[in-house]
Amino acid sequence: MKHLIIFAHPNSQSFNRTLVEEVIKATRQIGVEAVIRDLYTLDFNPVLSWSEWSATMDGIVPAEIKFEQKLIAEAELITFIYPLWWMGFPAILKGYLDRVLSYGFAYKNENGASVGLLGNKKVQHFITMGNSIEKYQQLAFDKALQSCLVEGLFSFCGITDIQHHLFGNIHLLDDSGYRSVLTAAFEKTQENLTALLSEKDKNSCKKKSN
C-alpha cells in the first residue's frame, strides 16, 4: 500500500515541513510506503498552458504529468500539506492540481455530465493558517473552505472520503501547541492508514473465500 504526500511550502525549514516529517514517520511506523512530492523542491511548473489543456482533451499528456498521475493512481491515501494563503492553495499547488487532475484521468464527460474517476481514494488535508479557527468559524469561512477548496474540488473527481484539518494561529503557538498539532496529524494519519489496511485485509479474505 502507498501513501502519497503532496507538500507545498517555499521554506524548507518551516513548521509545515516538520508536519510532513511527522506524517512520514506515522506512515512508515505501520509499514506503509510513503511517497513525498515536495513541489517547491521539485520546482514544479504550475502553469497550465492552453496548448497543454487542449492536448489533454485528446489524451495527450506530458510525461512529467503522467508520472504524477501514476503516483496518484497507485496511492490509497493522498495527503496534502500546505499553508492557507489568500483563502486558497499556494499557487504552485493550485497549478499542480490544474495540470495533474486532467480530463481522462480525474474526470470525464458522460451523457452530458461530468463523472469523477478517482473514487477509490481517501484524501486528507493538513492546512496551517495564521488566523484563529474561531474567527474563521464566526465568519463562516471554515464552511466556505470546506465547500470549495476541499470537497468541491475533490468530490468532482469522484472522491467522497475527504478529510481536512485546520491548524490556526500557527505563528503564535508555543512548543506545547506545535506538539499538539504534530500529534493530531500523526494520529489521524495512522487512523486513516489503519482503516485502509483493515479494509484491504477484508477484501483479500473475501477473494480467497470465493
C-alpha positions as CSV (number, residue, x, y, z in Angstrom):
1,M,0.0,0.0,0.0
2,K,1.2,3.5,-0.8
3,H,0.6,6.9,0.8
4,L,1.2,9.9,-1.4
5,I,2.1,13.1,0.5
6,I,2.0,16.3,-1.6
7,F,3.6,19.3,0.1
8,A,3.6,23.0,-0.8
9,H,5.7,25.5,1.2
10,P,8.6,27.5,-0.1
11,N,10.5,27.4,3.2
12,S,12.2,24.0,3.7
13,Q,12.7,24.9,7.4
14,S,9.0,25.8,8.0
15,F,6.7,24.1,10.5
16,N,4.9,22.7,7.5
17,R,8.0,20.7,6.7
18,T,8.1,19.4,10.3
19,L,4.5,18.4,9.8
20,V,5.5,16.4,6.6
21,E,8.2,14.6,8.6
22,E,5.6,13.6,11.3
23,V,3.2,12.3,8.7
24,I,6.1,10.3,7.0
25,K,7.0,8.8,10.5
26,A,3.4,7.9,11.2
27,T,3.2,6.1,7.8
28,R,6.4,4.2,8.0
29,Q,5.8,3.1,11.6
30,I,2.9,0.9,10.5
31,G,4.7,-0.5,7.4
32,V,3.2,1.6,4.6
33,E,5.3,3.2,1.9
34,A,5.4,7.0,1.9
35,V,5.9,8.8,-1.4
36,I,6.7,12.5,-1.0
37,R,6.2,15.2,-3.6
38,D,7.8,18.5,-2.4
39,L,6.5,20.8,-5.1
40,Y,8.9,23.7,-4.4
41,T,12.0,21.4,-4.2
42,L,10.9,19.7,-7.4
43,D,10.5,23.2,-9.0
44,F,7.2,22.0,-10.4
45,N,5.9,24.2,-13.2
46,P,2.3,25.1,-12.2
47,V,1.3,26.9,-15.4
48,L,-1.3,25.0,-17.5
49,S,-1.0,26.3,-21.0
50,W,-3.8,26.4,-23.5
51,S,-1.9,24.0,-25.8
52,E,-1.5,21.5,-22.9
53,W,-5.1,21.8,-21.9
54,S,-6.2,21.3,-25.5
55,A,-4.0,18.3,-25.9
56,T,-5.2,16.5,-22.8
57,M,-8.7,16.6,-24.2
58,D,-7.3,14.3,-27.0
59,G,-5.5,12.1,-24.5
60,I,-2.1,13.7,-25.0
61,V,-0.4,14.3,-21.6
62,P,3.2,15.5,-20.9
63,A,5.5,12.8,-19.5
64,E,6.0,14.7,-16.2
65,I,2.3,14.9,-15.7
66,K,1.8,11.2,-16.5
67,F,4.3,10.4,-13.8
68,E,2.4,12.4,-11.2
69,Q,-0.9,10.8,-12.3
70,K,0.8,7.4,-11.9
71,L,1.7,8.2,-8.3
72,I,-1.9,9.3,-7.6
73,A,-3.3,6.2,-9.2
74,E,-1.0,3.9,-7.1
75,A,-1.9,5.6,-3.8
76,E,-4.7,4.6,-1.5
77,L,-4.3,7.6,0.8
78,I,-3.3,11.1,-0.5
79,T,-2.3,13.8,2.0
80,F,-2.0,17.5,1.1
81,I,0.1,19.7,3.5
82,Y,0.1,23.4,2.8
83,P,-0.5,26.8,4.3
84,L,-3.7,28.7,3.6
85,W,-2.8,31.7,1.5
86,W,-5.5,34.3,0.5
87,M,-8.2,31.7,1.2
88,G,-6.8,29.1,-1.1
89,F,-3.9,26.9,-2.1
90,P,-0.4,28.2,-2.6
91,A,-0.1,28.9,-6.4
92,I,2.2,26.0,-7.0
93,L,-0.3,23.5,-5.5
94,K,-3.2,25.1,-7.4
95,G,-1.2,24.7,-10.6
96,Y,-0.3,21.1,-9.7
97,L,-3.9,20.3,-9.4
98,D,-4.8,22.2,-12.6
99,R,-2.3,20.2,-14.6
100,V,-2.5,16.7,-12.9
101,L,-6.2,16.4,-12.4
102,S,-6.8,16.4,-16.2
103,Y,-9.6,15.2,-18.4
104,G,-9.5,11.5,-18.9
105,F,-7.6,10.9,-15.7
106,A,-9.5,12.7,-12.9
107,Y,-12.9,13.1,-14.7
108,K,-14.7,12.5,-18.0
109,N,-17.9,13.6,-19.6
110,E,-20.6,11.0,-19.9
111,N,-24.2,11.6,-21.2
112,G,-23.7,15.3,-20.8
113,A,-22.5,15.2,-17.2
114,S,-19.1,15.1,-15.6
115,V,-18.1,11.8,-13.9
116,G,-15.2,11.6,-11.4
117,L,-12.7,8.8,-11.9
118,L,-10.8,8.8,-8.6
119,G,-13.5,7.4,-6.4
120,N,-11.3,4.7,-4.8
121,K,-9.1,7.3,-3.0
122,K,-9.0,8.6,0.6
123,V,-7.8,12.2,0.9
124,Q,-6.7,14.2,4.0
125,H,-5.6,17.8,4.2
126,F,-3.5,19.4,6.9
127,I,-3.8,23.1,6.5
128,T,-2.0,25.7,8.5
129,M,-3.2,29.3,8.9
130,G,-2.2,32.5,10.6
131,N,-5.7,33.4,11.8
132,S,-7.6,31.6,14.6
133,I,-10.1,28.9,13.7
134,E,-12.6,30.6,15.9
135,K,-12.5,33.7,13.8
136,Y,-13.0,31.7,10.6
137,Q,-15.9,29.9,12.2
138,Q,-17.5,33.2,13.2
139,L,-17.3,34.4,9.7
140,A,-18.3,31.0,8.2
141,F,-15.1,31.0,6.3
142,D,-14.4,27.4,7.5
143,K,-17.6,26.2,5.8
144,A,-16.7,28.1,2.6
145,L,-13.2,26.4,2.6
146,Q,-14.8,23.0,3.1
147,S,-17.3,23.5,0.3
148,C,-14.9,25.0,-2.3
149,L,-11.3,24.3,-1.5
150,V,-11.7,20.7,-0.2
151,E,-14.9,18.9,-1.0
152,G,-15.9,20.8,-4.1
153,L,-12.7,20.1,-6.0
154,F,-12.1,16.6,-4.9
155,S,-15.7,15.3,-5.0
156,F,-15.8,16.5,-8.6
157,C,-13.1,13.9,-9.2
158,G,-15.2,11.2,-7.6
159,I,-13.6,11.2,-4.2
160,T,-16.1,11.0,-1.3
161,D,-13.8,10.2,1.6
162,I,-12.2,13.6,2.2
163,Q,-11.0,15.0,5.5
164,H,-9.5,18.3,6.3
165,H,-7.9,19.7,9.4
166,L,-7.3,23.4,10.0
167,F,-4.5,24.4,12.4
168,G,-4.9,28.0,13.4
169,N,-2.7,30.7,14.9
170,I,0.3,28.7,13.6
171,H,2.8,31.6,14.2
172,L,1.6,32.1,17.8
173,L,1.9,28.6,19.1
174,D,4.3,27.6,21.9
175,D,6.2,24.3,22.0
176,S,3.2,22.6,23.5
177,G,0.9,23.9,20.8
178,Y,3.2,22.8,18.0
179,R,3.5,19.3,19.6
180,S,-0.3,19.1,19.8
181,V,-0.6,19.8,16.0
182,L,2.1,17.2,15.2
183,T,0.4,14.6,17.4
184,A,-3.0,15.3,15.8
185,A,-1.5,14.8,12.3
186,F,0.4,11.7,13.4
187,E,-2.7,10.1,15.0
188,K,-5.1,11.0,12.1
189,T,-2.7,9.6,9.6
190,Q,-2.3,6.3,11.4
191,E,-6.1,6.1,11.9
192,N,-6.7,6.5,8.2
193,L,-4.0,4.1,7.1
194,T,-5.1,1.5,9.7
195,A,-8.6,1.7,8.3
196,L,-7.4,1.3,4.8
197,L,-5.2,-1.7,5.7
198,S,-8.1,-3.3,7.6
199,E,-10.4,-2.8,4.5
200,K,-7.7,-4.3,2.3
201,D,-7.4,-7.4,4.5
202,K,-11.1,-7.9,4.5
203,N,-11.2,-7.7,0.7
204,S,-8.3,-10.1,0.4
205,C,-10.1,-12.6,2.7
206,K,-13.3,-12.3,0.6
207,K,-11.4,-13.1,-2.6
208,K,-9.8,-16.1,-1.1
209,S,-13.1,-17.5,0.1
210,N,-14.8,-17.1,-3.3
